Amino acid sequence: MAGTLKNEWERYSRQMLFSPIGRKGQEYLLKSRVAIIGLGALGSRSF
């Protein structure tokens, strides 16, 4: 677990130092999820 926290700190340190995001905002982003819907025709050729 400690290694994971260190890796996260290294990866997101600039965002955590950026005052509008901060540590609390970064924790919120880490817990967030995204759903991508409707990409079935992406790259399909239309006639």
PyMOL commands that place a pseudoatom at each C-alpha (Angstrom):
pseudoatom trace, name=CA, resn=MET, resi=1, chain=A, elem=C, hetatm=0, pos=[0.000, 0.000, 0.000]
pseudoatom trace, name=CA, resn=ALA, resi=2, chain=A, elem=C, hetatm=0, pos=[2.780, 2.442, 0.810]
pseudoatom trace, name=CA, resn=GLY, resi=3, chain=A, elem=C, hetatm=0, pos=[4.322, 1.920, -2.626]
pseudoatom trace, name=CA, resn=THR, resi=4, chain=A, elem=C, hetatm=0, pos=[0.993, 2.736, -4.251]
pseudoatom trace, name=CA, resn=LEU, resi=5, chain=A, elem=C, hetatm=0, pos=[0.657, 5.981, -2.313]
pseudoatom trace, name=CA, resn=LYS, resi=6, chain=A, elem=C, hetatm=0, pos=[4.197, 6.961, -3.283]
pseudoatom trace, name=CA, resn=ASN, resi=7, chain=A, elem=C, hetatm=0, pos=[3.463, 6.251, -6.951]
pseudoatom trace, name=CA, resn=GLU, resi=8, chain=A, elem=C, hetatm=0, pos=[0.260, 8.295, -6.776]
pseudoatom trace, name=CA, resn=TRP, resi=9, chain=A, elem=C, hetatm=0, pos=[2.110, 11.186, -5.137]
pseudoatom trace, name=CA, resn=GLU, resi=10, chain=A, elem=C, hetatm=0, pos=[4.750, 11.129, -7.881]
pseudoatom trace, name=CA, resn=ARG, resi=11, chain=A, elem=C, hetatm=0, pos=[2.129, 10.935, -10.620]
pseudoatom trace, name=CA, resn=TYR, resi=12, chain=A, elem=C, hetatm=0, pos=[-0.278, 13.593, -9.304]
pseudoatom trace, name=CA, resn=SER, resi=13, chain=A, elem=C, hetatm=0, pos=[2.017, 15.859, -7.282]
pseudoatom trace, name=CA, resn=ARG, resi=14, chain=A, elem=C, hetatm=0, pos=[1.680, 18.860, -9.598]
pseudoatom trace, name=CA, resn=GLN, resi=15, chain=A, elem=C, hetatm=0, pos=[-2.104, 18.682, -9.478]
pseudoatom trace, name=CA, resn=MET, resi=16, chain=A, elem=C, hetatm=0, pos=[-2.055, 18.426, -5.689]
pseudoatom trace, name=CA, resn=LEU, resi=17, chain=A, elem=C, hetatm=0, pos=[0.232, 21.461, -5.448]
pseudoatom trace, name=CA, resn=PHE, resi=18, chain=A, elem=C, hetatm=0, pos=[-2.114, 23.445, -7.736]
pseudoatom trace, name=CA, resn=SER, resi=19, chain=A, elem=C, hetatm=0, pos=[-4.320, 25.255, -5.187]
pseudoatom trace, name=CA, resn=PRO, resi=20, chain=A, elem=C, hetatm=0, pos=[-7.687, 25.024, -7.059]
pseudoatom trace, name=CA, resn=ILE, resi=21, chain=A, elem=C, hetatm=0, pos=[-7.361, 21.203, -7.067]
pseudoatom trace, name=CA, resn=GLY, resi=22, chain=A, elem=C, hetatm=0, pos=[-5.269, 20.448, -3.997]
pseudoatom trace, name=CA, resn=ARG, resi=23, chain=A, elem=C, hetatm=0, pos=[-5.098, 17.135, -2.188]
pseudoatom trace, name=CA, resn=LYS, resi=24, chain=A, elem=C, hetatm=0, pos=[-8.822, 17.024, -1.465]
pseudoatom trace, name=CA, resn=GLY, resi=25, chain=A, elem=C, hetatm=0, pos=[-9.714, 17.612, -5.116]
pseudoatom trace, name=CA, resn=GLN, resi=26, chain=A, elem=C, hetatm=0, pos=[-7.239, 14.965, -6.248]
pseudoatom trace, name=CA, resn=GLU, resi=27, chain=A, elem=C, hetatm=0, pos=[-8.789, 12.434, -3.856]
pseudoatom trace, name=CA, resn=TYR, resi=28, chain=A, elem=C, hetatm=0, pos=[-12.190, 13.264, -5.374]
pseudoatom trace, name=CA, resn=LEU, resi=29, chain=A, elem=C, hetatm=0, pos=[-10.809, 12.728, -8.896]
pseudoatom trace, name=CA, resn=LEU, resi=30, chain=A, elem=C, hetatm=0, pos=[-9.245, 9.388, -7.926]
pseudoatom trace, name=CA, resn=LYS, resi=31, chain=A, elem=C, hetatm=0, pos=[-12.616, 8.148, -6.663]
pseudoatom trace, name=CA, resn=SER, resi=32, chain=A, elem=C, hetatm=0, pos=[-14.484, 9.339, -9.787]
pseudoatom trace, name=CA, resn=ARG, resi=33, chain=A, elem=C, hetatm=0, pos=[-15.661, 7.135, -12.628]
pseudoatom trace, name=CA, resn=VAL, resi=34, chain=A, elem=C, hetatm=0, pos=[-16.357, 7.935, -16.285]
pseudoatom trace, name=CA, resn=ALA, resi=35, chain=A, elem=C, hetatm=0, pos=[-18.772, 6.196, -18.658]
pseudoatom trace, name=CA, resn=ILE, resi=36, chain=A, elem=C, hetatm=0, pos=[-18.256, 6.454, -22.417]
pseudoatom trace, name=CA, resn=ILE, resi=37, chain=A, elem=C, hetatm=0, pos=[-21.410, 5.649, -24.354]
pseudoatom trace, name=CA, resn=GLY, resi=38, chain=A, elem=C, hetatm=0, pos=[-22.175, 5.568, -28.067]
pseudoatom trace, name=CA, resn=LEU, resi=39, chain=A, elem=C, hetatm=0, pos=[-18.886, 4.805, -29.790]
pseudoatom trace, name=CA, resn=GLY, resi=40, chain=A, elem=C, hetatm=0, pos=[-20.267, 1.921, -31.878]
pseudoatom trace, name=CA, resn=ALA, resi=41, chain=A, elem=C, hetatm=0, pos=[-19.944, 3.751, -35.201]
pseudoatom trace, name=CA, resn=LEU, resi=42, chain=A, elem=C, hetatm=0, pos=[-16.651, 5.432, -34.510]
pseudoatom trace, name=CA, resn=GLY, resi=43, chain=A, elem=C, hetatm=0, pos=[-14.374, 4.877, -37.470]
pseudoatom trace, name=CA, resn=SER, resi=44, chain=A, elem=C, hetatm=0, pos=[-17.190, 3.473, -39.606]
pseudoatom trace, name=CA, resn=ARG, resi=45, chain=A, elem=C, hetatm=0, pos=[-17.323, 4.599, -43.178]
pseudoatom trace, name=CA, resn=SER, resi=46, chain=A, elem=C, hetatm=0, pos=[-20.592, 6.199, -44.262]
pseudoatom trace, name=CA, resn=PHE, resi=47, chain=A, elem=C, hetatm=0, pos=[-21.810, 6.122, -47.847]
for i in range(1, 47): cmd.bond("trace and resi %d" % i, "trace and resi %d" % (i + 1))
show_as sticks, trace
zoom trace
